[in-house]
């Protein structure tokens, strides 16, 4: 026999519930995924070429972490204008607070004006990196996107000697790109737990010996959750489970008969 339960939206709890219960039901690894991309606002130049050789993020948990670059080298920022972006790199971090990104530039920075290329001097960028404030609290199992919006028109200064200096004006745009579902089976038991999206995609896990489960990496949408226990208990389906990016939906205690 299979029990089917409509899960009322009134029972859905958001991020606050997840945070208050994380000590009782922690993520297996206590890790989060961070992806960093770059885009640009248009500027009055033919090209703005920036040599990106390193990317780091500062975590309150373990200090500075290197983000491996997908393609280190020279990027023409003006090719990334009007909503176009490119992935710089991604990294898995211990969950917790992150405060800064550091962009490390190489020596091959130029600006092209009227068809002529000029060196872009970077007074401090090559030594300590360009720091961007982000201040995010990473939750276990959630993937976060950060887009560095590089304002080319405000970042280039021409000196009285006709030289060009790069003084980057960068803002960070943040977004969480996945969510999850957690709950506790009553009575305590090990069982298969599956989350099924409206398109039929299935993501599964096992509850632990205390009946606790957590399914992570789910995109925004409404899910059906199937609990498949061993005999003598019956399979049970819960419907109408809403998942939101950046949040863990708590289903609370689920009675399995």
C-alpha positions, 0 to 999 in steps of 0.5 A, a space after each residue: 500500500 502507498 500513502 499519498 500526502 498533500 504537503 501544505 505550503 503552510 508547513 514549509 519553512 525557509 532558511 531560518 529553520 534550516 539554520 536553527 536545526 543544522 547542528 542536529 542534522 548537518 550536511 555530510 561535508 559542510 561544504 558549499 560551491 562558489 562560482 565566479 563570473 565576470 561581466 562589464 558595463 560598456 565604455 568609450 574604448 575599442 578594447 579594454 584588455 585585462 590580464 587575469 592570472 589569479 582569483 581568491 576568496 576569503 573565508 572566515 573558516 580557513 582564510 584565503 582560498 584559491 579559485 582555479 581559473 577556467 582560462 587564465 589570461 587576457 579578457 577584453 572586457 568590452 566583449 562582456 557588455 550588455 548582459 554577456 558574462 564568462 565563468 572565471 572559476 569555481 571552488 568548493 568551500 567550507 560553509 560559513 561566512 566569506 567576505 572578499 574576493 581578490 582578483 590578481 592581474 598579470 602585466 598584459 593590461 592594455 586599452 585600445 583607443 582609436 585603433 592604438 593600444 596603450 599600456 594600462 598601469 596597475 599600481 597595486 593590482 599586480 602586488 596584492 590583488 584587487 579586493 572586492 567586498 562580498 560578505 555572504 553566509 554560505 549554507 551547506 550544500 548550496 551553490 552560489 553564483 557571484 558575478 563581478 561587474 567591471 565598469 570599464 568606463 569608470 575604471 580607466 583614468 588618463 593622466 596629464 602625461 597621456 598615460 592610462 591607469 587602471 583603477 578598477 571599479 567592480 561590484 559583486 552581484 550574488 545569487 544562490 542557484 540551488 536549494 534543498 529539502 530536509 526532514 525526519 522520518 517517524 518512526 526512526 528508520 533508514 529508508 530511500 528518500 527521493 525528490 521528483 521535480 515537475 519535469 520528472 528529474 529524480 534526486 535521491 538519498 537515504 535517511 540515517 538511523 535516526 530518520 533524518 535526511 537532506 537532499 541538496 542541489 535542487 533547482 527552484 520548483 515544486 517537488 514530490 517526495 517519495 519515502 520508500 521504507 522496508 517492510 512492514 512500512 508502506 511507501 509514502 508520497 508527499 506532494 507540493 514541496 516548494 524549493 527556493 534557491 538559497 534555502 533548505 525547505 524543512 518538511 519537519 517530522 514525517 509519519 510513515 505507517 
